[in-house]
Amino acid sequence: MDDQFFSLPLVASIPDQDIAISFDGAFYSIRVFYATTTHLWWLELSSVDTTVTLSQILLRPNVMHGLSGKMPGYAGNALIGMVRNRSNGVYGSIDAFAGDFGLYMADSVTV
């Protein structure tokens, strides 16, 4: 088994974004937002219609979070997190996803 990484599309310098993903046969909404008071990035994982928030995750550079237990019925090895793309990128900025960092999902695949 190998880990396969998927980049999730975020638009640079927009401090509050929603994207929909399909994962393991189900659909979810991901909201990534920047808290201007604390200078921290957060991720909310919700049902696709955003009526139920499943998990709130504090994003930190190069920290991947397991999705097992954060999505109903999912017990796999998938991970989600913020990965540093440039060595001197500034985390505490609304411009963090303008090339310095990326949002990635990883999952184990059989080859």
VOPAGU-2260 file (C-alpha; in pm, 1 decimal, decimal comma):
REM VOPAGU-2260
SITE   aa  ch    i         X         Y         Z
SITE  MET   A    0       0,0       0,0       0,0
SITE  ASP   A    1     108,6     354,2     -78,3
SITE  ASP   A    2     -19,3     688,3      39,6
SITE  GLN   A    3    -174,6     897,3    -234,9
SITE  PHE   A    4    -210,4    1274,0    -183,2
SITE  PHE   A    5    -485,5    1488,7    -332,5
SITE  SER   A    6    -466,4    1866,8    -338,9
SITE  LEU   A    7    -792,9    2037,7    -248,9
SITE  PRO   A    8    -855,9    2354,4    -451,0
SITE  LEU   A    9    -847,1    2673,6    -245,5
SITE  VAL   A   10    -842,9    3022,2    -392,4
SITE  ALA   A   11    -550,7    3229,3    -266,5
SITE  SER   A   12    -613,6    3516,6     -23,4
SITE  ILE   A   13    -982,4    3443,0      39,4
SITE  PRO   A   14   -1020,5    3397,7     416,5
SITE  ASP   A   15   -1345,3    3194,3     413,3
SITE  GLN   A   16   -1412,5    2926,0     151,4
SITE  ASP   A   17   -1645,0    2630,6     101,8
SITE  ILE   A   18   -1573,1    2333,8    -120,2
SITE  ALA   A   19   -1766,2    2011,2    -169,4
SITE  ILE   A   20   -1588,1    1677,6    -192,7
SITE  SER   A   21   -1689,6    1321,6    -261,8
SITE  PHE   A   22   -1509,3    1072,8     -45,8
SITE  ASP   A   23   -1561,7     700,6      -8,4
SITE  GLY   A   24   -1902,9     719,1    -174,4
SITE  ALA   A   25   -2037,8    1008,5      33,8
SITE  PHE   A   26   -2042,7    1384,7     -16,0
SITE  TYR   A   27   -1912,1    1638,2     235,4
SITE  SER   A   28   -1868,6    2012,2     259,4
SITE  ILE   A   29   -1536,4    2155,1     372,2
SITE  ARG   A   30   -1514,5    2510,5     498,3
SITE  VAL   A   31   -1167,9    2657,8     545,5
SITE  PHE   A   32   -1153,7    2990,8     723,5
SITE  TYR   A   33    -902,8    3226,4     878,2
SITE  ALA   A   34    -972,8    3363,4    1227,0
SITE  THR   A   35    -845,0    3720,4    1214,5
SITE  THR   A   36    -844,1    3762,2    1593,6
SITE  THR   A   37    -615,6    3462,6    1657,8
SITE  HIS   A   38    -441,4    3437,1    1316,0
SITE  LEU   A   39    -528,2    3066,9    1293,4
SITE  TRP   A   40    -667,9    2859,2    1007,1
SITE  TRP   A   41    -963,9    2627,7    1075,7
SITE  LEU   A   42   -1137,7    2355,1     880,0
SITE  GLU   A   43   -1500,2    2252,0     929,1
SITE  LEU   A   44   -1616,8    1921,3     788,2
SITE  SER   A   45   -1995,8    1915,2     740,4
SITE  SER   A   46   -2273,4    1729,8     569,3
SITE  VAL   A   47   -2301,4    1834,5     205,0
SITE  ASP   A   48   -2597,9    2061,4     279,5
SITE  THR   A   49   -2400,3    2210,8     575,1
SITE  THR   A   50   -2683,5    2140,1     820,8
SITE  VAL   A   51   -2462,9    1920,9    1040,8
SITE  THR   A   52   -2103,9    2008,4    1132,6
SITE  LEU   A   53   -1916,7    1681,5    1176,5
SITE  SER   A   54   -1581,8    1814,7    1292,6
SITE  GLN   A   55   -1381,5    2132,2    1346,3
SITE  ILE   A   56   -1006,7    2099,1    1295,7
SITE  LEU   A   57    -734,0    2352,4    1369,1
SITE  LEU   A   58    -499,5    2353,1    1069,7
SITE  ARG   A   59    -127,0    2370,0    1142,6
SITE  PRO   A   60     157,1    2341,6     891,4
SITE  ASN   A   61     256,5    1981,3     815,3
SITE  VAL   A   62       2,4    1830,1    1056,8
SITE  MET   A   63    -229,9    1574,9     903,6
SITE  HIS   A   64    -551,6    1478,5    1086,0
SITE  GLY   A   65    -710,6    1135,1    1058,9
SITE  LEU   A   66   -1068,9    1133,9     933,0
SITE  SER   A   67   -1167,6     812,4    1108,7
SITE  GLY   A   68   -1434,7     902,9    1362,5
SITE  LYS   A   69   -1482,7    1251,0    1215,0
SITE  MET   A   70   -1714,4    1134,8     936,6
SITE  PRO   A   71   -2014,1     908,4    1008,7
SITE  GLY   A   72   -1944,9     548,7     915,3
SITE  TYR   A   73   -1584,6     608,7     806,5
SITE  ALA   A   74   -1313,3     402,4     975,6
SITE  GLY   A   75   -1036,9     417,4     712,8
SITE  ASN   A   76    -689,3     569,5     704,9
SITE  ALA   A   77    -761,4     895,7     522,2
SITE  LEU   A   78    -594,5    1214,7     643,7
SITE  ILE   A   79    -649,9    1585,9     581,9
SITE  GLY   A   80    -419,1    1873,8     660,1
SITE  MET   A   81    -222,9    2181,9     570,3
SITE  VAL   A   82     113,9    2114,5     407,7
SITE  ARG   A   83     397,3    2365,0     372,4
SITE  ASN   A   84     493,6    2415,4       6,0
SITE  ARG   A   85     764,5    2678,3      66,9
SITE  SER   A   86    1017,8    2672,4     347,4
SITE  ASN   A   87     964,7    3032,2     462,4
SITE  GLY   A   88     587,0    3059,4     418,9
SITE  VAL   A   89     391,8    3266,3     669,7
SITE  TYR   A   90     122,0    3060,8     843,6
SITE  GLY   A   91     -61,3    3342,9    1025,1
SITE  SER   A   92    -166,4    3530,2     710,6
SITE  ILE   A   93    -476,2    3532,0     491,7
SITE  ASP   A   94    -231,4    3481,9     204,2
SITE  ALA   A   95    -109,7    3145,6     340,1
SITE  PHE   A   96    -275,4    2949,3      58,2
SITE  ALA   A   97    -125,3    3175,8    -210,8
SITE  GLY   A   98     145,3    2916,0    -274,8
SITE  ASP   A   99     311,3    2890,8      68,3
SITE  PHE   A  100      72,8    2618,9     191,6
SITE  GLY   A  101    -177,4    2375,6      44,8
SITE  LEU   A  102    -471,6    2175,9     174,5
SITE  TYR   A  103    -426,0    1804,0     107,3
SITE  MET   A  104    -603,3    1475,7     164,9
SITE  ALA   A  105    -412,1    1152,1     179,7
SITE  ASP   A  106    -537,9     795,3     165,9
SITE  SER   A  107    -377,0     454,8     147,1
SITE  VAL   A  108    -421,7     284,4    -186,5
SITE  THR   A  109    -338,2     -68,5    -297,2
SITE  VAL   A  110    -103,6     -85,8    -596,2
